[in-house]
Amino acid sequence: MPQPQDYQTLLPVIVLAVWACALLLLDSFLIQRKGLTACLAAAGLAITLGLTLSQIGRSSSGFSGMVVLDGFSTFINALQLVSGLLGVALAYAYVKRMGIERGEYYTLLLFSVVGMMLMAQATDLIVVFIALEMLSIPLYVLAAFNRTQAASEEAGLKYFLLGAFSTGFLVYGITLVYGATASTNLSAIFAAASSTSNLLLTIGAALILVGFGFKVAVVPFHMWTPDVYQGAPTAVTGFMSSGAKIAGFAALLRVFATAFPAIAADMTDILWALAAVTMILGNLVAISQTDIKRMLAYSSIAHAGYILMAFVPYGNPAVAPVSIAAGLFYLAAYVITNFGAWGVVIALEQPDGKGLQISDYSGLFWRKRGLAVAMTVFMLSLIGFPPTIGMVGKFYLFRAIIDGGFTGLAIIGVIASLVSAFYYLRVVVNMFMREGEQKIEREFWLDLTWGAAAFLTVAISLAPGWLFYLASAAGLR
């Protein structure tokens, strides 16, 4: 029978799941007050965030070792809940403007966050699979949420089909790992892998990597990303590009650092190649994009490559803790910057599709200077230009990679960042050096979102030590 400690371990996840179920029922009585649904969703996320922060410093395991509470899960869950709150803020005005205001939007978002949080705490491959499906299925529906647009329905269908396809790789990999070790528990897999070298285990780990590769959109498992990002409602894209990436990398780190460190030498070259080709292709293809959503989609692919760099030295005990801390710091930096950039995109987007071309940003500085300055900050942060949190994140990341002996990969990362300056600065040039006349409506929660993100992007870069300390304390041991 489950014990109180089991429920205590998953308390924030349970609370948010119950809140989402209650909100789903309550929404049927709020037909004319859908804005209240958004407020209640934000309240549930805020309460859960408070519970998560109250667990800092605690550690426990539950349900026969299938889930765990530790510094890593607390850090990731807090980041996911912040992403959820930002996702609600982005959607609040967007769904009204686009005529897709339905209360189930926020319920689906909450259920997706529940899956993301469970992913961070899972220490059994079966729970990892359940969490992956729990976070993915609501996103499939959200991607197709704008029923009046064929592009949105197409995005939802593509995401569903390719997501199901990638899940097949993950399940097959879990099957092979179970066949090699007779267990799906990560600690038991580690013990079995340490005592023997098994080709079946290596193949299973590779297939699991493929499954997660689809979720975080690393090359060559990225092909769904541009079409889904472009077709899905922009508020969904903004949330998905951050939340799903956090969950995917959290699971990837938990599984490979806990279960497969014994085969690190076999995986290092594969991770090195995946990180390099993802950075290169993502940045090169982004250059040719004229649609801002597709450009940011390829940007997201490129940044998945940067984050994946942190996994390359995980087989080196002397460097792995710093490298993983750098990866977590960069992940947090990317979430802040990314939400800000998508907030600006939503501020310009109109129901007729205007505001989605890079040319639509022409003259933005002369129409709304705060918005243009904020977008400039986000573009510079994505490049890695000071004084932004993106620059600090890349500094920590490249330093850790060099210390791990992978100087060549760090050089590729630097060159890829220089290439990215071309398409990021193209947006800035349009905003400051060309004329435009598009009207922009002021929306309080949206303005607060991109304004706060711009402030944090600069402010944290001036004193980043506390965030890096939290990332270091959250590292797996």
C-alpha positions in Angstrom: 0.0 0.0 0.0 1.2 3.6 -0.7 2.6 5.4 2.3 2.3 9.1 3.2 5.9 9.6 2.1 4.9 8.4 -1.4 2.3 11.1 -1.7 4.6 13.7 -0.1 7.2 13.0 -2.8 4.7 13.8 -5.5 2.7 16.5 -3.6 3.0 19.4 -6.1 2.2 17.0 -9.1 -0.8 15.7 -7.3 -2.1 19.1 -6.3 -1.8 20.5 -9.8 -3.4 17.4 -11.3 -6.4 17.7 -8.9 -6.6 21.4 -9.6 -6.7 20.7 -13.4 -9.5 18.2 -13.0 -11.5 20.6 -10.8 -10.9 23.4 -13.3 -12.1 21.2 -16.2 -15.4 20.7 -14.3 -15.8 24.3 -13.2 -15.2 25.6 -16.7 -18.5 24.1 -17.8 -20.2 26.6 -15.5 -18.2 29.6 -16.7 -19.5 29.8 -20.2 -19.4 33.6 -20.3 -16.4 34.1 -18.1 -13.5 32.3 -19.7 -11.1 34.9 -18.4 -11.8 33.6 -14.9 -10.6 30.1 -16.1 -7.2 31.7 -17.0 -7.0 33.3 -13.6 -7.8 30.1 -11.8 -5.2 28.2 -13.9 -2.6 30.8 -13.0 -3.6 30.5 -9.3 -3.2 26.7 -9.4 0.3 27.1 -11.0 1.3 29.7 -8.4 0.1 27.5 -5.5 2.0 24.6 -6.9 5.1 26.7 -7.4 4.9 27.6 -3.7 4.7 24.0 -2.7 7.6 23.1 -5.0 9.8 25.9 -3.5 8.9 24.7 0.0 10.5 21.3 -0.9 14.0 22.9 -1.5 16.6 20.9 0.4 14.3 17.9 0.8 15.0 14.5 -0.7 12.9 11.3 -0.7 11.7 8.5 -3.0 8.2 7.1 -3.4 6.1 4.4 -4.9 8.8 1.7 -4.6 11.5 3.9 -6.0 9.6 4.9 -9.2 9.7 8.6 -8.4 12.1 10.7 -6.5 12.2 14.2 -4.9 15.7 15.8 -5.0 17.3 19.1 -5.9 17.2 18.3 -9.6 13.5 17.7 -9.7 12.8 20.7 -7.6 14.8 23.0 -9.9 13.2 21.6 -13.1 9.7 21.6 -11.6 10.0 25.2 -10.5 11.2 26.1 -14.0 8.3 24.2 -15.6 5.8 26.0 -13.3 7.2 29.4 -14.2 6.9 28.4 -17.9 3.3 27.5 -17.2 2.6 30.9 -15.7 4.2 32.6 -18.6 2.3 30.4 -21.0 -1.0 31.5 -19.4 0.0 35.1 -19.6 0.9 34.8 -23.3 -2.4 33.1 -24.0 -4.7 35.4 -22.0 -4.9 38.1 -24.7 -4.0 36.0 -27.6 -7.0 33.6 -27.5 -9.4 36.5 -27.3 -7.8 38.3 -30.2 -7.8 35.2 -32.4 -11.3 34.1 -31.5 -10.3 30.8 -29.9 -11.2 31.6 -26.3 -12.3 28.3 -24.8 -11.7 27.3 -21.1 -10.3 23.9 -22.0 -7.2 25.6 -23.3 -5.9 26.3 -19.8 -6.9 22.9 -18.5 -4.9 21.2 -21.3 -2.0 23.4 -20.4 -2.1 22.4 -16.8 -2.3 18.7 -17.6 0.7 19.1 -19.9 2.7 20.8 -17.0 1.7 17.9 -14.8 3.3 15.5 -17.3 6.4 17.7 -17.5 6.8 17.7 -13.7 6.3 14.0 -13.4 9.0 13.6 -16.1 11.6 15.3 -13.9 10.8 13.1 -10.9 10.6 9.7 -12.8 13.3 7.2 -11.9 11.6 4.3 -13.7 11.4 4.0 -17.5 7.7 3.1 -17.3 7.0 6.3 -15.4 9.1 8.2 -17.9 6.9 6.8 -20.7 3.6 7.7 -18.8 4.9 11.2 -18.2 5.9 11.7 -21.8 2.4 10.8 -23.0 0.8 12.9 -20.3 2.7 16.0 -21.5 2.4 15.2 -25.2 -1.3 14.5 -25.7 -2.5 17.9 -24.4 0.1 19.5 -26.7 -1.2 17.6 -29.7 -4.7 19.1 -29.0 -3.4 22.6 -28.3 -1.4 22.6 -31.5 -4.7 22.1 -33.4 -6.7 24.4 -31.1 -7.5 27.0 -33.8 -10.1 25.0 -35.6 -10.8 27.8 -38.1 -7.2 27.6 -39.5 -6.2 24.6 -41.6 -2.6 25.2 -40.7 -3.4 24.7 -37.0 -5.2 21.4 -37.7 -2.3 20.3 -39.9 0.2 21.2 -37.2 -1.7 19.2 -34.6 -1.9 16.1 -36.9 1.8 16.3 -37.8 2.8 16.7 -34.2 0.6 13.7 -33.2 1.8 11.4 -36.0 5.5 12.1 -35.5 5.2 12.1 -31.7 3.6 8.7 -31.9 6.4 7.6 -34.2 9.1 8.8 -31.8 7.3 7.2 -28.9 7.7 3.8 -30.7 11.5 4.3 -30.6 11.4 5.1 -26.9 9.2 2.0 -26.1 11.3 -0.3 -28.2 14.5 1.1 -26.4 12.8 0.5 -23.0 12.0 -3.1 -24.1 15.6 -3.8 -25.1 16.9 -2.3 -21.8 14.5 -4.4 -19.9 15.7 -7.5 -21.8 19.3 -6.7 -21.0 18.9 -5.9 -17.3 15.5 -7.4 -16.3 14.5 -4.1 -14.8 13.1 -0.7 -15.8 14.3 1.0 -12.6 17.1 3.4 -13.4 19.2 2.4 -10.3 18.8 -1.3 -11.1 19.8 -0.7 -14.7 22.9 1.1 -13.5 23.9 -1.8 -11.3 23.4 -4.3 -14.2 25.2 -2.1 -16.7 28.2 -1.7 -14.3 28.7 -5.4 -14.0 28.7 -6.4 -17.7 29.1 -4.9 -21.2 25.9 -5.7 -23.2 25.3 -4.7 -26.8 21.6 -5.0 -26.3 21.8 -2.4 -23.5 23.8 0.0 -25.8 21.2 -0.4 -28.6 18.4 0.2 -26.1 20.1 3.4 -24.8 20.5 4.6 -28.4 16.8 4.1 -29.2 15.8 5.9 -26.0 18.1 8.8 -27.1 16.3 8.8 -30.4 12.9 9.1 -28.7 14.1 12.0 -26.5 15.8 13.5 -29.6 12.4 13.9 -31.3 11.0 15.6 -28.2 13.8 18.2 -27.8 14.1 18.6 -31.6 17.8 17.7 -32.2 18.9 16.9 -35.8 18.0 14.6 -37.5 14.9 14.2 -35.4 13.8 17.8 -35.9 11.7 17.8 -39.1 8.4 18.3 -37.4 9.5 21.5 -35.6 9.2 24.3 -38.2 5.8 23.2 -39.5 4.3 22.6 -36.1 5.7 25.9 -34.7 4.4 27.8 -37.7 0.9 26.3 -37.8 0.1 26.0 -34.1 -1.4 29.1 -32.3 1.5 31.3 -31.4 0.8 31.2 -27.6 0.9 27.4 -27.8 4.2 27.5 -29.8 5.7 29.8 -27.2 4.8 27.4 -24.3 5.7 24.3 -26.2 9.1 25.5 -27.3 10.1 26.0 -23.7 8.1 23.5 -21.6 8.6 20.4 -23.9 12.3 21.2 -24.2 12.8 21.5 -20.4 11.0 18.2 -19.9 12.8 16.4 -22.7 16.3 17.4 -21.5 15.4 16.7 -17.8 14.4 13.2 -18.7 17.4 12.7 -20.9 19.7 13.9 -18.2 18.0 11.8 -15.5 18.0 8.6 -17.5 21.5 8.8 -18.9 23.2 10.2 -15.8 21.5 7.7 -13.5 21.2 4.5 -15.6 23.8 4.6 -18.3 27.0 6.2 -17.0 28.8 2.9 -17.5 28.4 3.2 -21.3 29.4 6.9 -21.5 32.3 6.1 -23.7 30.0 4.5 -26.2 27.7 7.5 -26.3 30.2 10.4 -26.2 30.9 10.4 -29.9 27.2 10.1 -30.8 26.3 13.0 -28.5 29.2 15.1 -29.8 28.0 14.6 -33.4 24.3 15.3 -32.6 25.2 18.5 -30.8 27.5 19.7 -33.6 25.1 19.0 -36.5 22.1 20.4 -34.6 23.9 23.7 -34.0 25.1 23.9 -37.6 22.0 23.0 -39.4 19.6 24.9 -37.1 21.5 28.2 -37.6 22.2 27.8 -41.3 18.6 27.0 -42.3 17.3 29.8 -40.1 19.1 32.3 -42.3 16.7 31.7 -45.2 13.5 32.1 -43.2 11.2 35.0 -43.8 8.5 33.9 -41.3 9.3 34.9 -37.7 7.8 31.7 -36.3 9.8 29.4 -38.6 13.0 31.4 -37.9 12.4 31.0 -34.1 11.7 27.3 -34.8 15.1 26.7 -36.4 16.6 28.9 -33.6 15.0 26.5 -31.1 16.6 23.6 -32.9 20.0 25.3 -32.8 19.7 26.0 -29.0 18.8 22.3 -28.5 22.3 21.7 -29.9 23.9 24.1 -27.4 22.1 22.5 -24.5 23.0 19.0 -25.7 26.7 20.0 -25.5 26.4 19.8 -21.7 25.7 16.1 -22.0 28.9 15.3 -23.9 31.3 15.2 -20.9 28.9 13.4 -18.6 31.2 10.4 -18.6 34.0 12.4 -17.0 33.3 12.6 -13.2 35.6 15.5 -12.8 33.8 17.7 -15.3 30.3 16.3 -15.5 28.9 18.3 -12.5 30.0 21.7 -13.8 28.9 20.8 -17.3 25.5 19.7 -16.2 25.1 22.9 -14.1 26.1 24.9 -17.1 23.4 23.1 -19.1 20.7 23.7 -16.5 21.7 27.4 -16.3 21.6 27.7 -20.1 18.2 26.0 -20.1 16.8 28.6 -17.6 18.4 31.4 -19.6 16.8 30.1 -22.8 13.3 29.8 -21.2 13.4 33.5 -20.1 14.6 34.8 -23.4 12.4 32.6 -25.5 9.2 33.5 -23.7 10.1 37.2 -24.1 10.7 36.8 -27.8 7.4 34.9 -28.3 5.6 37.6 -26.3 6.8 40.2 -28.8 5.7 38.0 -31.7 2.2 37.7 -30.2 2.0 41.5 -29.6 2.4 42.1 -33.4 0.3 39.2 -34.7 -3.1 39.9 -36.0 -6.1 37.6 -36.8 -5.4 38.0 -40.6 -1.8 36.7 -40.2 -0.1 40.1 -40.3 2.8 40.4 -37.9 4.4 37.0 -38.7 6.8 38.1 -41.4 10.1 39.5 -40.5 9.3 42.5 -42.7 6.3 43.2 -40.5 8.8 44.4 -37.8 9.9 47.3 -40.0 9.9 50.5 -38.1 8.8 49.0 -34.8 11.1 51.3 -32.9 9.2 54.3 -34.2 5.8 52.8 -33.4 6.4 51.2 -30.0 9.9 51.7 -28.7 9.6 49.6 -25.6 8.6 46.6 -27.7 11.5 47.1 -30.1 14.1 47.5 -27.3 12.8 44.4 -25.6 13.0 42.4 -28.9 16.5 43.7 -29.4 17.5 42.4 -25.9 16.0 39.0 -26.7 17.8 38.8 -30.1 21.1 39.7 -28.5 20.6 37.2 -25.7 20.0 34.4 -28.2 23.2 35.4 -30.0 25.1 35.4 -26.8 25.9 39.1 -26.8 26.6 41.1 -23.5 25.0 42.2 -21.3 22.4 39.4 -21.5 21.8 36.1 -19.7 22.4 34.3 -23.0 26.0 35.5 -23.1 26.6 34.3 -19.5 25.0 30.9 -20.3 27.2 30.4 -23.3 30.3 31.4 -21.4 29.6 28.8 -18.7 28.7 26.2 -21.3 31.7 26.7 -23.5 34.1 26.8 -20.6 32.8 23.5 -19.2 33.1 21.9 -22.7 36.7 23.1 -23.0 37.5 21.9 -19.5 36.2 18.5 -20.5 38.6 18.3 -23.4 36.1 19.0 -26.2 37.6 22.2 -27.6 36.6 21.3 -31.2 32.9 21.2 -30.2 33.2 24.5 -28.3 34.7 26.1 -31.5 31.8 24.8 -33.5 29.4 26.3 -30.9 31.2 29.7 -31.2 31.1 29.7 -35.0 27.4 28.7 -34.9 26.7 31.6 -32.6 28.4 34.0 -35.0 26.3 32.6 -37.9 23.2 33.2 -35.8 23.9 36.9 -35.5 23.0 37.3 -39.2 19.3 36.3 -38.8 18.8 37.6 -35.3 20.2 41.1 -36.2 18.1 41.1 -39.4 15.1 41.5 -37.1 16.8 44.4 -35.3 17.7 46.1 -38.5 14.1 46.0 -39.6 12.9 47.4 -36.4 15.3 50.4 -36.3 16.3 51.1 -39.9 13.1 50.6 -42.0 9.7 52.1 -42.1 6.4 50.4 -41.2 2.9 51.4 -40.3 1.3 48.3 -38.6 -0.9 49.2 -35.6 -0.2 47.5 -32.2 -2.7 47.2 -29.4 -1.6 47.4 -25.8 -2.4 44.4 -23.6 -1.5 44.5 -20.0 -0.5 40.9 -19.2 1.3 40.5 -22.5 3.2 43.7 -22.0 4.1 42.6 -18.5 5.4 39.3 -19.8 7.8 40.6 -22.4 8.8 43.5 -20.2 9.6 41.3 -17.2 11.5 38.9 -19.5 13.6 41.7 -20.9 14.4 43.0 -17.5 15.4 39.6 -16.2 17.5 38.9 -19.4 19.7 41.8 -18.6 19.5 41.9 -14.7 20.5 38.2 -14.2 23.5 38.7 -16.5 24.8 41.3 -14.1 24.6 39.0 -11.1 24.3 35.4 -12.4 26.1 33.7 -9.5 23.0 32.8 -7.6 21.3 31.1 -10.5 24.4 29.1 -11.4 24.6 28.1 -7.7 21.1 26.8 -7.8 21.8 25.0 -11.0 25.0 23.5 -9.4 23.0 22.4 -6.3 20.4 20.8 -8.6 22.9 18.6 -10.4 22.5 14.9 -10.3 24.9 13.0 -8.1 
